[in-house]
Amino acid sequence: MNIKTLSVSQANDYIKRLLVSDPILHNIKIEGELSNVKYHHSGHIYFTLKDKQSKINCIMFKSYTEKLDIQIKNGMAVIIRGYISVYERDGQYQLYASEIEEKGLGDLYKAYTQLKERLEKEGFFDISYKKDLPFRPRKIGVVTSLTGAVIRDIITVTLRRFPKVQLSIYPVPVQGEGSAESITKAINKINKSKLDIDVIIIARGGGSIEELWSFNEELVAKAIFNSKIPIISAVGHETDFTIADFVADIRANTPSTAAELAVPSYKEQQAYIDGIHKRLISKMNERMNVHRKNLDYIKNNQYFRHPFDRVFSEQQYVDQIGKDLNKLMDYFFSTKKNKLLSQAKRLDSLNPLSILTRGYAVVYDKNEKAVNSVKNIQIDENLFVNFLDGYAKCTVNELIREDKALDEENGLRKITESIRKSN
Amino acid sequence: MTKKMDYEKSLNQLEKVIEQLENKELSLDDALLLFQEGIELYRLCHSKLNEVEHKISLIIDENKELTETPLTLDELEE
């Protein structure tokens, strides 16, 4: 048999002609669940239609999407009208949709919603169960696939942000058969192991609800909930929320964000503690300076600068008192001396003997009584005239009375004597 | 006691110390004690921040107990 050799293009072209000429495929209605819905900026919508066993790629061109009155999204159950043809470049047949009619929420989406509501009621999402992430983990466990950008992103971001940390990767399939079981086992075993992991990141890139389904399984939710080690989830894109995200201690938008949440910025931390170190030193210096100033102030106090001032001034005072005392003593003695001298002079002047030296004599009668008037003596009476150095026995020859008081000179003497006597 | 503290605890303690040193009425002796404590805590934080060397490893789950084997970025598939 001679078979004609065809080019790929010719083969695809032939298949396409076969399909489009088929009366059923030309105008068909298919029901299924939407996933992988992508609104392209060109205005076309790309999506997948699927049921439990099978799927078909679909496209709706801009000319039809403009007439579309519903916003289609993943999980939506729909009936699509259109035709089947081949996208020759990829050798892929697909459904070219012209109408989409909503049939109700998809089975998977329903299952997701039901499980979410139940777990929420059971307290799986309670904020009170959320564990704090370690501030500075030493070892981070990463549960994800070894292939793809996710693990690379986590490693690069961690390395850049905080190089002083260990990453231990537990590789798991993140979709398909056995994936949920593997993730569950990874979380449980890391918890039981002696690897000393401080925080776990479970991560997966974006995908359809089917692709993310492992993270919506109850056993994964329970493993996350029971983990003693805090868990960061980073599953799917920003807009995809899985059950795992709700149960995890914290949810990250992307794997890179998960890495950023897991570790502090090394530079910031280093700068921060260095800053405190500087503040410690400057504050201590400041405090020391205050004390130093106080000490200087005290040191410069006049009592410390001239410590003997007080003593000197006391000495001066004592000296002054001493001087005053001497003065007073001198004065006292000189007064006493003067008084004594004047007394002595007076005494001297009263000394009867001194009168005798000047040529006077005292006359006694026989009774040894001093004679002071001629009236008291008689002629022939014996009298004794006492001199300084002896006496003379005399006899009165004659008595002559004279009134000496009339004599001016004698009268004056009499007065003086009478004054002296009275003293 | 300080040996057992992790980075975060040491840092919290350090923050308390600097707060007191900056805002509290203290005798010179107490200030000096705090300062000394602060410097020790700073050194501790510094060493806690730097004590782990970066390492990537793959967890092997083949036996009862998990084990680890070193991994480089180049070994990862694109």
Interface residues (C-beta under 8 A of the other chain):
Chain A: P134 F135 R136 R138 K139 G141 L146 T147 I151 R152 I155 T156 L159 P163 K164 V165 Q166 L167 S168 I169 Y170 P171 K185 A186 K189 I190 S193 K194 L195 Y266 Q269 Q270 I273 I276 H277 R279 L280 K283 M284 R287 M288 H291
Chain B: D6 Y7 E8 L11 L14 E15 V17 I18 L21 E22 L26 L28 A31 L32 F35 G38 I39 Y42 C45 H46 K48 L49 N50 E51 V52 E53 H54 K55 I56 S57 L58 I59 D61 E65 L66 E68 L71 L73 L76 E77 E78
